[in-house]
Amino acid sequence: MSKIYNFSAGPACMPEAVLKKAADEMLDANGSGMSVMEMSHRSSSFENILKDTKDTMRRLANIPDDYEILFIQGGGNLQFSMVPMNFNKNGADIINTGQWTKKAIKEAQKLGRVHIAGDSSDKTFTYIPKITQEDLDPDTDYVYICENNTIYGTKYKELPPHEGKKLIADLSSCIFTEPLDVTQYDMIFAGAQKNLGPAGVTVVFIKKDLLNDKRDDIPSAMLDYQTYVDNDSMYNTPPTYGIYMVGLVCKWLEDEIGGLEEMEKINHKKAALLYDYLDQSKMFSNPVAKEDRSYVNIPFVTGNPDLDKKFIAQAKEAGFENLKGHRTVGGMRASIYNAMPVEGVEKLVAFMKKFEEENA
Ligand SMILES: *Cc1c(COP(=O)(O)O)cnc(C)c1O
């Protein structure tokens, strides 16, 4: 098998050690004589996996007992609906930072009032709007943000003001890439397929208090967070294999990486390698405001669409996969989540240098 580096934005590369462990356990997990895929979700074997996964997450991010950990299907996109369906009573303040908040706004508008508290569409979402408390609508229930904007490569380095309101955040592309203080939020959600595991499971951390402020017109048990709390995420058959994989990834973070502080150091190192090169390059550039740059999604362009194409094709040939930018913005994007080794970024930068020399 030839080694490639996968810079996909999601589903994304997984830690090799985790894939090997999953392969080892594929036919016989923990001496059960069966694959995790074959286990009843009501079996003690699977109950242990679920408990282990939650316990590991709690240790990793010091998640206190007044927060619930839930596993839901339907991806980030279902959360765009579930959040307002459960919590938008008097309105939602949403900060528009790109595609993922646009979709959240659209869904929230179907279910209640939305106030756009900030918007960076004027510069193609290349920065994070710095809002003040005065930019918020006084009557809304919560402020909603997308913390790391996967497509544009921006990230909040500080959370927005939200005095007197709940804070709900989409962390799909940055969860566990750095230490996380969940007590700063009332609810967090993240699709697993960027940093936590395979597609098909969405992790939710939700403050128990928030559940007391729910709407009373939620149309389905499956769309009500309380159902997941009351049934330990097993009201229906949960995505068992996905939950198991999230558990393996979290254990890898804990045991192999040494926790989220260590993970952050590695991620900052990788990001600095790429940004330092981009900032001095005469061919490639990154369009994002420096203070708002993402550590894990790094878009770049040559300024010449033909040259971009040539770069993407040659990079693929050299073993650097999925460097094409999102279809709505073009150019290139390197997604360098937790599982991307430092070596992968070093080799990419060396390849970019060579390409620049050859095409100057
Ligand atoms: C990928 C992504 C989503 C969408 O997730 P789906 O699982 O495809 O619904 C939402 N928000 C962010 C920040 C993302 O990166």
The ligand as a MOL file (V3000), in Angstrom:
LIG
                    3D

  0  0  0     0  0            999 V3000
M  V30 BEGIN CTAB
M  V30 COUNTS 15 15 0 0 0
M  V30 BEGIN ATOM
M  V30 1 C -18.9840 19.6270 8.2740 0
M  V30 2 C -19.6250 20.6520 9.0870 0
M  V30 3 C -21.0210 20.6680 9.3020 0
M  V30 4 C -21.9710 19.7380 8.5860 0
M  V30 5 O -21.9850 18.5010 9.1100 0
M  V30 6 P -22.9230 17.3190 8.4930 0
M  V30 7 O -22.5470 16.1940 9.3800 0
M  V30 8 O -22.5240 17.1280 7.0700 0
M  V30 9 O -24.3270 17.7380 8.6370 0
M  V30 10 C -21.5330 21.6140 10.1560 0
M  V30 11 N -20.7490 22.5180 10.7580 0
M  V30 12 C -19.4100 22.5470 10.5500 0
M  V30 13 C -18.5740 23.5660 11.2580 0
M  V30 14 C -18.8070 21.6230 9.7120 0
M  V30 15 O -17.4820 21.6540 9.5180 0
M  V30 END ATOM
M  V30 BEGIN BOND
M  V30 1 1 1 2
M  V30 2 1 2 3
M  V30 3 2 2 14
M  V30 4 1 3 4
M  V30 5 2 3 10
M  V30 6 1 4 5
M  V30 7 1 5 6
M  V30 8 2 6 7
M  V30 9 1 6 8
M  V30 10 1 6 9
M  V30 11 1 10 11
M  V30 12 2 11 12
M  V30 13 1 12 13
M  V30 14 1 12 14
M  V30 15 1 14 15
M  V30 END BOND
M  V30 END CTAB
M  END
